[in-house]
Amino acid sequence: MTEQNPYQATPEAVVVDAQGYVEPTEGQRTYMYITYALFALAPLIGGITALIGVILAYIKRDEMRGTVYEDHMYFLIKTFWVSLIGGIIGAVLAFVLIGFLILALLAIWYIVRVVVGVVKLIDNKPVTREGWMI
């Protein structure tokens, strides 16, 4: 008869949904809502909350691995970097006026991505991590 070590961690029950994702915890869901809220506030506050949101996404993305939220984290990280680079390009090109169009299109793209991401989060669905639009 073998004795079980009382100090050894017991494996947790893993619940997998019909799409093959591990069931996320309430804490993970809360982090996702906080991260999306930070991204949603960014256009109103000058972008600093998106910086905080992307830092949170980088910190928590490994914890979200296997859940539907993993794709959301990569989606938000991509949204941040494309917005930052596009914003810099738009600001530089604003001197020749085309930058204003780039900045306007970038703002629409950003808002659409955040709104679509929140809707899919509420529906507990993944987002397309490789997609450029939504």
C-alpha positions, -999 to 999 in steps of 0.1 A, spaced: 0 0 0 14 34 -10 9 64 12 -1 97 -3 21 126 6 -1 151 25 20 180 13 17 172 -24 -6 193 -44 -37 175 -56 -47 181 -93 -75 205 -97 -105 194 -117 -104 211 -151 -137 219 -168 -135 222 -206 -164 237 -225 -178 226 -259 -153 249 -277 -123 232 -260 -115 261 -236 -108 257 -199 -135 273 -178 -121 306 -165 -124 317 -129 -143 347 -116 -110 364 -109 -99 360 -145 -132 374 -157 -127 404 -133 -92 410 -147 -107 409 -183 -134 435 -174 -108 457 -157 -84 455 -187 -112 463 -212 -123 492 -190 -88 506 -190 -87 504 -228 -122 519 -231 -112 549 -210 -80 556 -229 -94 578 -256 -110 600 -229 -80 603 -207 -52 606 -232 -41 570 -236 -24 564 -202 -50 538 -192 -43 518 -223 -7 517 -212 -18 504 -178 -42 479 -196 -15 465 -219 9 461 -189 -19 442 -171 -25 421 -203 12 412 -205 12 402 -168 -20 381 -169 -18 365 -203 0 334 -191 -26 330 -164 -53 331 -190 -37 303 -211 -62 277 -223 -93 299 -215 -114 319 -239 -97 350 -224 -62 341 -238 -73 354 -272 -87 385 -256 -54 393 -240 -35 389 -273 -62 410 -291 -58 438 -266 -20 437 -268 -22 439 -306 -47 467 -303 -23 487 -281 7 484 -303 -11 490 -336 -27 521 -320 6 534 -307 24 530 -340 -5 543 -360 -8 573 -337 28 581 -341 26 579 -379 -6 599 -379 9 626 -357 40 629 -379 19 630 -410 -5 656 -395 20 682 -408 10 673 -443 -27 670 -433 -31 633 -443 -22 624 -407 -56 638 -395 -74 612 -417 -51 585 -404 -58 595 -368 -96 596 -374 -96 562 -390 -74 548 -362 -97 562 -335 -127 545 -352 -107 512 -356 -97 513 -319 -133 520 -306 -147 492 -328 -121 467 -316 -127 475 -279 -165 474 -283 -165 441 -302 -141 427 -277 -164 437 -248 -194 422 -265 -176 389 -271 -163 390 -235 -199 394 -222 -210 365 -245 -180 344 -232 -167 340 -268 -132 343 -282 -119 371 -304 -98 366 -335 -63 371 -322 -47 373 -357 -74 395 -373 -67 432 -380 -103 444 -378 -124 424 -353 
